Amino acid sequence: MELDGESSAPPATSHPEQEPQPRLLQSVCLDAEPAAQATMSQFAADKNLNVNNELELNQFLMQPVLTIQDVLEVTRACHKAVIRPEFQGVVHQLERFLSKLSDRVIYNTSNFNWALADMRKEQTQRSSLLILATGFDQWLEPEDRWYILRWAFDQVKAVKQSLRNHGVGSLLDVWEASSKRKRDGYPLFHVLTGDPVTIRQGRKFARISMLTLRSLGVRQVFISERGGATHVPLYSDQNTAVAGHHIKFSIATQQFQRKLEGPLRVCLDVIKNSDLFSERRKCRVLWKGLALMSPQEDLAFYDNTRPCLRLEYQTMRGQMELDMRISEELFDACNEKFTEEERQDMYGDEGATQLGRSWQKCLFGAAQELDRSG
C-alpha cells in the first residue's frame, strides 16, 4: 500500500522472549562454587576437622588422593551435602501435591460412583414404564403409526379401566360412541405420559416407537396380552395395510444392561452372516447368564448342546473387565476375512473381519446410518 508516493512497509514486530511457564515442582540447584564449599565443609566435618580454621582445612585438602576409599569419602560428602538435599526438596513438594491430589481423586471417584448408581436407578425406573413397538416401515410418519398403537390399546380392558379410574371415562365413552372412532381422537393415549416417540434418521424414521406409560400395572397387563411372540399386522388407517410389516410389543431394558449384552448381540450377528453356520443359525440365548448356546438347525432341546460363548464381568482395580470365553468354531467365524469389494460399504478397517463388521453394525449402526443419510 502506498501513501503520498511512499511505500508503507509493515512495522517490524518484536518477538519478546517467552516467559517460562510455571512448573509444578520447583527445584533448587547449587552452583559450582557453593556446591564445592558445601562438599568441603561436609568432608571436613566427617574427618573431625575445624571448619572455621581455614589454614588447617586448606592443608588437609592439599593432601593427594591415594586410595579408592578417599574417592568414595569425597563422593559421599558431595552426595550428603549437595545431591541429597536437592532431591529431598523435590520429593517433599511432590508428597504435598500427591496428598492433595489423592483427596481430590477419592472425592471425585465417590461422586462419580454416586452419580453412576443414581443414573442406573433412573434407567431402571424409566425402563419399567416403557414399551417398545418395533417393525414399522421406515418411511411411515409418526402420526401414521398412531392408528395401530391406538388399536392395540383398545384391545386391552385394563387400559380403559385405568382411564376411567383417572377421570377420563366420559371422554372415552364419547369416543367409543362416535362413528369416527376409527379415524379421529386419541383418548386412549391418556394412559401415556406423552405422545409416542419416534426418532428421525435422516429422511427416514426409526423402525421403533417408544411408549411411556403412567402405570407399571397397566404395562404388565398390556405386555401379557399383546407382547411376546404376538405380532400385529401394520395398518396406517382403518383400510390401509402396510405390506410386509408386523408390529411387536416388548418391554425395554436398561442402557447399562444392553451394554453388557453387546458382545452377545455381536456374536449373534456373526452367526447370522457367517458361511460356517449356513445350515445352523438357530441359537438359544441365556440372557440372565450372558451365555449363547451353540447354533442348531432348530430350537429343540438337546442334552449335548454346549455354550459357544459365555461372558463374565468382574471388577479389577476399580475397573470392570470382561472375560469372554468363546468356542473355536465361533472364533473362526469371527475372523473370516472380507474382500475389497465386500468392504466398499463398510466403515474403516474394522470391517475387515466378520467380527469387526458385526461390531460396527450392532453397536454403531444407528449412528452410521444417520451419517450416511446426512
Secondary structure, 3 states (H helix, E strand, C coil): CEECCEECCCCCCCCCCCCCCCCCCCCCCCCHHHHHHHHHHHHHHHCCCCCCCHHHHHHHHCCCCCCHHHHHHHHHHHHHHHHHHHHHHHHHHHHHHHHHHHHHHHHHHHHHHHHHHHHHHHHHHHHCCEEEEECCCCCCCHHHHHHHHHHHHHCCHHHHHHHHHCCCHHHHHHHHHCCCCCCCCCHHHHHECCCCEEEEECCEEEEEEEEEECCHHHHHHHHHHHECCCEEEEECCCCCEEEEEEEEEEECCCHHHHHHCHHHHHHHHHHHHCHHHCCCCECCEECCCCEEECCECCCCCCCCCCEEEEEEEEEECCEEEEEEEECHHHHHHHCCECCCCCCCCCCCHHHHEHHHHHHHHHHHHHHHHHHHHC
